[in-house]
């Protein structure tokens, strides 16, 4: 992160950073890229050192599960959910280890769309975020892919990160992605 980017962040107190699977994995193998994750953790730790509250919305659970099982890409919803169940724990283990090296603590928050639809669940989630941030912890958020089905999915972690940013009153939302800009549809599948 350069000097100009740091200046823009100077007056931001609460930041949500979203990182997509393609930004966390090796392009050819699809395996988790530890160097990229370590760099992300270092940057977040620096932001924490500047007194910022930081929440990370992280994809990558399915990729981590696939890598752990030495399996090709999942083809069914059940496979994706199983890979996510395996991979979420492995991904959090990586985050916990790397954050600990920078004397930081990370916590896992798994959400479903129902969390935001239900008033009581939304209130509880907000309280959890507030308390974790008061404690100086970096909440790491992902959709609970193991129980989410098509009808209750956020759609993607871009949407989830925007919802989290609104829920916690973030000053800034940073989307780290392989997509250049904001689109109304997936530019990989829709040329328009």
Secondary structure, 3 states (H helix, E strand, C coil): CCHHHHHHHCCCCEEEEEECHHHHECCCCCCECHHHHHHHHHHHHHHHHCCCEEEEEECCHHHHHHHHHCCCCCCCHHHHHHHHHHHHHHHHHHHHHHHHHCCCCEEEEEECHHHHHCHHHHHHHHHHHHHHHHCCCEEEEEECCCCCCHHHCCCCHHHHHHHHHHHHCCCEEEEECCCCCCCCCCCCCCCC
